[in-house]
Amino acid sequence: MKRISTDLPISAGRRSTLGALGAASIAMLTPMSRALAQGGKWPDKPINYVVPFPPGGLTDVAARQVAKSVTSAEGWNIVVENKPGGSANIGAAYVARAAADGYTWLAITMSHAANATLFKGKAGYDLMTDLVPLAGLASSSMMIVVNAKSDIKTLDDLTRAAKAKPGSLSAGSSGNGTPPHLTLALYQQLTDTKLLHVPYKGGAPSLTDLIGGQLDVIFSNYPESLAYVKSGQLRALAVTTKQRSSDLPDVPTVAEAGLPGLIVENFTGVMAPADTPPELVARIGQAIEKQMSQPEMQKTLSQLGFTAQPRGPAEFKKYLAGEVSRWAKTIQQANIQVG
């Protein structure tokens, strides 16, 4: 028996209508999405990876390692550009205003999560609405350190001394609103203590004064104080990560020292302008996350004092929102002011 087709022929008029609808759909896309939908190649020019900190810092060095690895694996031309200033807000605002075509990336850190509260309405951009997460990269610990000759030998000793003489112990940091200052503020809230905060313009001068006996304690960026602890000039009371450091296996974590709420990750990640097409966000995120999972990359980051923490766009967005909320509470309770 001959089968009777139920498929209706496509008339010339209907074909024309479908073609027009397809063209209209493409026209509604962003220029980049339209180019991709029409088979365009991406990337066809260099990618600008903006680091909002000076050259040579930890975030800069990590970004350059990521750029090198992704360039090698994907064949993309990624150029790192430093745009420091404004507590890392200048570079972030620059990226937020850039074309949403996947060609401009931003290196962000815990500082940006804090800046969402510290500079609310004054930063020139909104972290969660003007930018979109591409990938989480890694994090480094904070380390609580004292002079090697200090009578304070444990985190409990520090807390007892701080409670015995409120406001008398001096605690240095790399500046108001920086990760070391925020960690100090969180410690005081968790222990109901009061230390005398002494802000410096960077971590190095505060460490110099701690070694010289002008300070009692520093809540320091782990990579900055590691060499001094290894050389015996400073004593580490605890690290703020969930696991002990392989470089300092005898130093307890804050959880082991009785303060699990003091776990702090000075993270770094990558973001792009908010309207970057979802297909590009997914593609870039996947490429970065893949490289962050490579043993060689993880070894390199470990040597810099980082622990690799690969996160895709969705996971990093959720993590970032949690960090913004967490530090907002600490900043508001401590009434931290900047600028």
Solvent accessible surface area in square Angstrom, and as a share of the most:
residue,aa,sasa,rsa
1,M,241,1.08
2,K,181,0.77
3,R,191,0.70
4,I,149,0.76
5,S,64,0.41
6,T,120,0.70
7,D,116,0.60
8,L,147,0.73
9,P,116,0.73
10,I,81,0.41
11,S,62,0.40
12,A,78,0.60
13,G,49,0.47
14,R,121,0.44
15,R,142,0.52
16,S,76,0.49
17,T,76,0.44
18,L,86,0.43
19,G,46,0.44
20,A,62,0.48
21,L,107,0.53
22,G,35,0.34
23,A,62,0.48
24,A,49,0.38
25,S,64,0.42
26,I,48,0.24
27,A,64,0.50
28,M,166,0.74
29,L,70,0.35
30,T,59,0.34
31,P,102,0.64
32,M,30,0.14
33,S,10,0.07
34,R,77,0.28
35,A,41,0.32
36,L,44,0.22
37,A,60,0.47
38,Q,121,0.54
39,G,68,0.65
40,G,36,0.34
41,K,165,0.70
42,W,6,0.02
43,P,18,0.11
44,D,105,0.55
45,K,105,0.44
46,P,71,0.45
47,I,0,0.00
48,N,34,0.17
49,Y,0,0.00
50,V,0,0.00
51,V,0,0.00
52,P,1,0.01
53,F,48,0.20
54,P,79,0.50
55,P,93,0.59
56,G,59,0.57
57,G,32,0.31
58,L,56,0.28
59,T,18,0.10
60,D,3,0.02
61,V,42,0.24
62,A,2,0.01
63,A,1,0.01
64,R,100,0.36
65,Q,56,0.25
66,V,1,0.00
67,A,6,0.05
68,K,145,0.62
69,S,24,0.16
70,V,0,0.00
71,T,46,0.27
72,S,95,0.62
73,A,58,0.45
74,E,68,0.30
75,G,65,0.62
76,W,13,0.04
77,N,81,0.42
78,I,17,0.09
79,V,75,0.43
80,V,23,0.13
81,E,60,0.27
82,N,33,0.17
83,K,49,0.21
84,P,60,0.38
85,G,32,0.31
86,G,43,0.41
87,S,69,0.44
88,A,4,0.03
89,N,10,0.05
90,I,96,0.49
91,G,0,0.00
92,A,0,0.00
93,A,7,0.06
94,Y,82,0.31
95,V,0,0.00
96,A,21,0.17
97,R,171,0.62
98,A,25,0.20
99,A,67,0.52
100,A,29,0.23
101,D,27,0.14
102,G,0,0.00
103,Y,15,0.06
104,T,15,0.09
105,W,0,0.00
106,L,0,0.00
107,A,1,0.01
108,I,0,0.00
109,T,10,0.06
110,M,0,0.00
111,S,19,0.12
112,H,0,0.00
113,A,0,0.00
114,A,0,0.00
115,N,6,0.03
116,A,31,0.24
117,T,28,0.16
118,L,17,0.09
119,F,30,0.12
120,K,162,0.69
121,G,83,0.80
122,K,145,0.61
123,A,16,0.12
124,G,57,0.55
125,Y,29,0.11
126,D,68,0.35
127,L,6,0.03
128,M,61,0.27
129,T,93,0.54
130,D,53,0.27
131,L,5,0.02
132,V,33,0.19
133,P,5,0.03
134,L,0,0.00
135,A,0,0.00
136,G,1,0.01
137,L,3,0.02
138,A,2,0.02
139,S,3,0.02
140,S,6,0.04
141,S,9,0.06
142,M,0,0.00
143,M,0,0.00
144,I,0,0.00
145,V,0,0.00
146,V,0,0.00
147,N,25,0.13
148,A,32,0.25
149,K,185,0.78
150,S,26,0.17
151,D,130,0.67
152,I,19,0.10
153,K,119,0.50
154,T,66,0.39
155,L,5,0.03
156,D,79,0.41
157,D,35,0.18
158,L,0,0.00
159,T,22,0.13
160,R,147,0.54
161,A,32,0.25
162,A,0,0.00
163,K,111,0.47
164,A,77,0.59
165,K,137,0.58
166,P,97,0.61
167,G,30,0.29
168,S,61,0.39
169,L,25,0.12
170,S,16,0.10
171,A,0,0.00
172,G,1,0.01
173,S,1,0.01
174,S,20,0.13
175,G,12,0.11
176,N,78,0.40
177,G,7,0.07
178,T,36,0.21
179,P,11,0.07
180,P,3,0.02
181,H,17,0.08
182,L,0,0.00
183,T,0,0.00
184,L,1,0.01
185,A,3,0.02
186,L,18,0.09
187,Y,0,0.00
188,Q,32,0.14
189,Q,50,0.22
190,L,76,0.38
191,T,12,0.07
192,D,127,0.66
193,T,15,0.09
194,K,124,0.52
195,L,1,0.01
196,L,98,0.49
197,H,44,0.20
198,V,44,0.25
199,P,65,0.41
200,Y,43,0.16
201,K,204,0.86
202,G,26,0.25
203,G,10,0.10
204,A,68,0.53
205,P,56,0.35
206,S,1,0.01
207,L,3,0.01
208,T,86,0.50
209,D,40,0.21
210,L,0,0.00
211,I,48,0.24
212,G,48,0.46
213,G,53,0.51
214,Q,119,0.53
215,L,11,0.06
216,D,51,0.26
217,V,0,0.00
218,I,3,0.02
219,F,1,0.00
220,S,3,0.02
221,N,21,0.11
222,Y,11,0.04
223,P,29,0.18
224,E,68,0.30
225,S,0,0.00
226,L,29,0.14
227,A,68,0.53
228,Y,69,0.26
229,V,20,0.12
230,K,118,0.50
231,S,74,0.48
232,G,45,0.44
233,Q,81,0.36
234,L,5,0.02
235,R,57,0.21
236,A,13,0.10
237,L,4,0.02
238,A,0,0.00
239,V,1,0.00
240,T,0,0.00
241,T,29,0.17
242,K,135,0.57
243,Q,131,0.58
244,R,109,0.40
245,S,21,0.14
246,S,103,0.67
247,D,61,0.31
248,L,18,0.09
249,P,81,0.51
250,D,129,0.67
251,V,15,0.09
252,P,39,0.25
253,T,3,0.02
254,V,0,0.00
255,A,43,0.33
256,E,103,0.46
257,A,24,0.19
258,G,54,0.51
259,L,28,0.14
260,P,85,0.53
261,G,37,0.36
262,L,0,0.00
263,I,36,0.18
264,V,0,0.00
265,E,28,0.13
266,N,23,0.12
267,F,3,0.01
268,T,5,0.03
269,G,0,0.00
270,V,0,0.00
271,M,1,0.00
272,A,0,0.00
273,P,4,0.02
274,A,39,0.30
275,D,109,0.56
276,T,7,0.04
277,P,1,0.01
278,P,104,0.65
279,E,78,0.35
280,L,1,0.00
281,V,14,0.08
282,A,59,0.46
283,R,102,0.37
284,I,0,0.00
285,G,0,0.00
286,Q,130,0.58
287,A,6,0.05
288,I,0,0.00
289,E,58,0.26
290,K,120,0.51
291,Q,15,0.07
292,M,1,0.00
293,S,58,0.37
294,Q,69,0.31
295,P,105,0.66
296,E,124,0.56
297,M,11,0.05
298,Q,71,0.32
299,K,120,0.51
300,T,30,0.17
301,L,1,0.01
302,S,57,0.36
303,Q,134,0.60
304,L,46,0.23
305,G,13,0.12
306,F,13,0.05
307,T,85,0.49
308,A,19,0.15
309,Q,42,0.19
310,P,39,0.25
311,R,38,0.14
312,G,11,0.11
313,P,35,0.22
314,A,84,0.65
315,E,96,0.43
316,F,1,0.00
317,K,107,0.45
318,K,164,0.70
319,Y,40,0.15
320,L,0,0.00
321,A,45,0.35
322,G,40,0.39
323,E,16,0.07
324,V,25,0.15
325,S,56,0.36
326,R,69,0.25
327,W,0,0.00
328,A,18,0.14
329,K,139,0.59
330,T,5,0.03
331,I,7,0.04
332,Q,125,0.56
333,Q,129,0.57
334,A,42,0.33
335,N,103,0.53
336,I,17,0.09
337,Q,125,0.56
338,V,27,0.16
339,G,123,1.19
